[in-house]
């Protein structure tokens, strides 16, 4: 386990993040991150998903800090790794290092999120099953003890938001967590970002036409090798390569019977989450 001495953290704290986009996967985290980057008082890590707290912790603090080298007088410095919300070890490590951080969680209709997640794995050639079979075999696959399979194939589990956020709130106070409903973000990005600016305590009067609506990454990579090479380049070149190296995915609609079953399966989870939130989310009823 990495031993981070307090004096090292204190000397480096000006470059450490004070907020995180923690999830959920396939729920608009990239569009959200790109919108956040537009604000002049906000800086995000040079790599969107550092995976420091769930995969790369042993690489050490110096490795992590290099993603924040451009941070200067920014009031809000953050990163967006959407697997953090689902990874219990990540939340514990994050809270140990940065207990005062603020957290953003953007959540999507869990049925749509599951289907998008499935096609994400399909496009990466990591999912050999059809959607219905993958759903039926989810418990079997994620209980094998293989962390990679648990992360990849938890199509339904990642949509059980309440149990994840209750765990998050074991380490962070509820007021440190700001929840965004993806469907409302898509419908009114301006209002969404106004609330985020307030939460992050940056200039709340800031506005920009690019915020409506930030472009996400619902795209498929043409070449994984080219993508890996691009991550080593400066940001302008990296973004140009990403545009060239990706294309919009086209996948079939979810079978109506399967969708109806999933809507029923998620209904009690969604209702419990609504009670915890203190407000209804009608966008998730179908």
KAURMO-V199599 format. One record per run of one state. SS is the DSSP state (A for helix, B for strand, O for the rest). FROM is the first residue (numbers start at 1). TO is the last residue. If there is no record, write none. Layout:
[[SS | FROM | TO] [SS | FROM | TO]]
//
This chain:
[[O | 1 | 5] [A | 6 | 12] [O | 13 | 18] [B | 19 | 23] [O | 24 | 28] [A | 29 | 38] [O | 39 | 41] [B | 42 | 44] [O | 45 | 56] [A | 57 | 59] [O | 60 | 60] [A | 61 | 68] [O | 69 | 75] [B | 76 | 80] [O | 81 | 83] [A | 84 | 86] [O | 87 | 87] [A | 88 | 97] [O | 98 | 101] [B | 102 | 107] [O | 108 | 109] [A | 110 | 123] [O | 124 | 130] [A | 131 | 136] [O | 137 | 137] [A | 138 | 142] [O | 143 | 146] [A | 147 | 153] [O | 154 | 156] [A | 157 | 159] [O | 160 | 160] [A | 161 | 168] [O | 169 | 173] [A | 174 | 176] [B | 177 | 181] [A | 182 | 187] [O | 188 | 188] [A | 189 | 200] [O | 201 | 208] [A | 209 | 211] [O | 212 | 218] [B | 219 | 221] [O | 222 | 223] [A | 224 | 230] [O | 231 | 234] [A | 235 | 244] [O | 245 | 245] [B | 246 | 248] [O | 249 | 255] [A | 256 | 277] [O | 278 | 281] [A | 282 | 284] [O | 285 | 286]]
//
